[in-house]
Amino acid sequence: MHKKDMGVGAVSVLFGAWMFFMATKLKSGPAFWPKIVAAGIVILGVIIFVTAFVKLRTEGEPQEKKAKAPPQYGKVLIVLGILMAYYFAFQYIGYTIPTFLMIAGTAFTLGYRNWKVMIPTALAVSICLYLAFTQLFNVRFPGVFF
């Protein structure tokens, strides 16, 4: 398992570096956010790689095989459907309402049922992200609401 984690870390570093390189071709304003995301991917990839490397050196490769839960392809398809609906709703309705529905729908699909936490969290995340992108990053979203 540690070798797989090292592979994920290495691929993340390569992908983040490629993404950062591609972002340098953009104008300085629009390139800011992709560069930040790419740097984050590289940093997290390095952390994953180093952590797995240290665990491999100290513990060795794990020998016991745990029983895996069967993949839940239905949930994956539902989440993909939610993301596709989000994409199309985003174009016509705007950002805040589709983002709220996407967060709540995905949480529900993945088994989270505490509505007293899920609804305020989805609302707060969608509004905070909207404000961050529009006020901090000067990104304008299409749509009717907001």
N, C-alpha and C positions, 0 to 999 in steps of 0.2 A: 504494500500500500504506500509506503514512503517513496518508492521509486515513481509511482504514478503521480504523487503529489509534487515530486521534483519536476516531472514532465509538465504538469499543469503550470507550475511556477515559471519554468523556462519559456513555455509557449506564451504565457501572459507577458513576460518581459519583451519577447520579440514582437508580439502584437502591439503592445503599448509603444515600443520604439518606432514601429512602422507608422502607427497612428500619429505620433508626435511629428515624425518626418513629413507626413502628408499635410498636417496642420500648418507647418511652416510655409507652405505654398499659398495659404490663404492670406487675406489682408489682415493687418494687425488687430483690428477690432473683432471681426468674426472668428479669428484664430484663438482667442483667449480661452474660451470654454473647452474646445477640443484639446488644447494643450494641457489644461488642468486635468481633464479626464484621463488623457494618455499618461501623464505623470503619475496619477493615482494608480493606474493599471500597472505601470512599471514597478512602483513602490510595493504594491501588494504582491505582485509576482515575485519580487526579490524576497519578501518576507515569507511567502509560501515555500519558495525553493530552499532558503536557508533553514527554516524550521524543519522541513522534511529531511534535509541533509544532516542536520544535527541529530534528529531522532534516529535516522538510519545508522549513524556512527555509534550512537550510545546504546540503542536498543536492538539494532539489527532489524531485519525484515520480519514482520509479524507472521507467525506460523499457523495460528488458529484461523479457521474459516468460520465466520458467523453466517447463520442462515439469513439470506436476503429476502426482504419483502418483495413480492412480485410487482413489476412496474404497473403503474396505474395510468394506462394510456388514455382512458376516458377523461381524467382530470387534465392531462396535458392538452388534449384536443379542445376541451372547454376553455382553458386558459388561452390557447391560441385563438379561439373564436372571440373571446373577450378582447384580446389585443387587436384583432382585425376590426371589430366593431368600434373600438376606441379610436383607431386610426381614421376611420371614415366619419365618426361623430365629431372628432377633433376638427375636421375640415369644415363642417357646416355649423356646428353648435358653438364651438369655441374650446377653451381649455378647461375651465374649472369644473363644469358639470360632468363631462366625460371622464375626467381624471378621478373625480370622486366616485363615480360609478365603477370605473375600472379597478380602483383600489378595493372598494367594498366587495365587488363581484369576485375578484381574485382571492381575497381573504376568505370569503364564504366557500368558494370552490375548494380551497385547500384545507377546509375543515375548521376554520375559526368561527365560532358561533356566539361570542360575547358581544352582542349588539351595542351595549352601553359603552364599550371601548372602541369597537370597530367604526361606528358612525362618526363620533367626534374626531377620531384619528384620521379617517379618510378625508373629512372636511378640512381639518387643520392642515394636513399635508398638501392637499390640492390648493388651498388658498396661500399657504406659505411659499410653495413652489412658484405659483403664479406671480406673487409679489417679488420673489427673488429674481425671476427671469425678466419681468417687465421693468422693475425699478432698479435693480442692481446691474443686470446684464443688457438692458435696453433691447430686449427681444420682444417683438410684437407678434401676437398670435392672431390667426384668422378666426372669424366666427361672430356670432350674434351676441352672446352673453359674455361680457368682460372682454 
